[in-house]
Amino acid sequence: MNDIAAFALNLVLTLLITFLVITYLGASLFRILVDLCGTEDRGRFWLTLSKVLLVGMPVVTALSYRPDIGDMGPWYFALAQELSRNIMSLLVVVAGLGLVITFFAAIAPRARKENA
C-alpha cells in the first residue's frame, strides 16, 4: 500500500469511528446539556461545541500521521498503531467532557420534589 492510500484510509477510518461515537452519544448528551443549561438553545450550543471537539481532536491526530511503511513491516500494523492513537485522543475528549459535565451536574441547583 502506498503512503497516500495509508494516510487516506487512516483519516477515513478515524472519521467513521468518530461519527459513530457522536451518533451514539448525541441524544443522551443533548438531554443532559439541556437539563444542566436550562434551555434548549444553550444545550444545543454546548452539544455543537462538544461535537466539534469530538471530531476535531481525532482528526488533528489523524492528520499528523506520516506513514513510513517500509520500516515498520506490514502496512496494517502501522495503520493499527495510528488508529489506536486517534481513538485514544477521542476517548480523552469524551472523558474530558464527562468530567466537565459531572462537575457542573454536581454543583447545579436541583429543583425540590414536593411530596403530594
N, C-alpha and C positions, 0 to 999 in steps of 0.2 A: 504494500500500500504506500502511495506517495505521501509526502508531507502535507500537501493541501487537502487531500481526502481525509487524512487523520485529524487535521485541525477542524475541518468542517463536521466530521462525524462527532467529534468531541463537543462542539458547540451545539449541534442539533440535539444530541442526547441530553446535554445539560438543560437546554430549554424545555425539552419534553418532560423531564423529571420535575423541573421547577413548576411548569404549568399544571402537572398532575397534583403536586402538593398544594398549589394555590386553589385549585378546584376543590380539593378535599377539605381544606380549612376555611374556605371563603364564607360560607353561610354561617357557620358557628362563630367565626371571628367577628362577623358583622353584628350578630346579635349581642355578643359580649361588649363590643365597642359602643353600640347604641345604648346599652344599659349603663356603661361607665360614663359616656359623654352626655347623655341626657336627650339628645336629638338625633334624628336620622341623618341630617346633613353633617353634623360633626362626626358621627360614626362612619359615614361614607368617606369623609376626608381621610380619617385615620386608616380606614381599610385600603384606600388607594395608596397612601403612603407606605403601608405595610407591603402591599403588592409590589410596589416599585423596589423596595428593599429586598424582597424575596426573589425578585428577578435579577436585580442589579448586581448583587454581591456574587452569586454564582457565575453570572455572565462575565463579570470583570475577571474572576478567577479563570474562567474558561479561555478568555481572550489572551491571558498570559501564557498559554500553552505553546511551547516551542518544541515540536516533535523532533526527536533525534533517533529515529527508528533503527538505524544501523548499529548503534552502540548498545541498545537496551534489549536486544533479542527480538522475539516476535512482537509485532506492532500492537497486538491486543493486550499485552502486558503493560506497555507504556500507556495505552489508552485507558485501561482499567485503573492504573495509578492516578492518572489525571482526573478521571471521573470521580474517584474517591475523594480527591481534594475539593472538587466542585461541590459534591454532595455534602462534604463536611462544612463548607462555607454556608451552604443552605441551612444546615442544621444549626449552625452558630447563630444565624439570623433568626430562625424560628425560636431557639432557646432565648435569645435576647428579647424578642417580642413577648415571649411568655413571661419572662422576669418583669418586664415593664408593666404588662397587664396585671400580673399578680400584685405588684407593688401598689398600683393605683386601685385595684379591687380591694385591697386591704385597708386603704385609707379613705375610700369613697364612703360618703354618708349613706346609710341604709334607711329606707322608709320603714317605719314601725308597722307591724301587722297587729291590728287590734282584734282581740277575741270578741266574737259576737255573741 
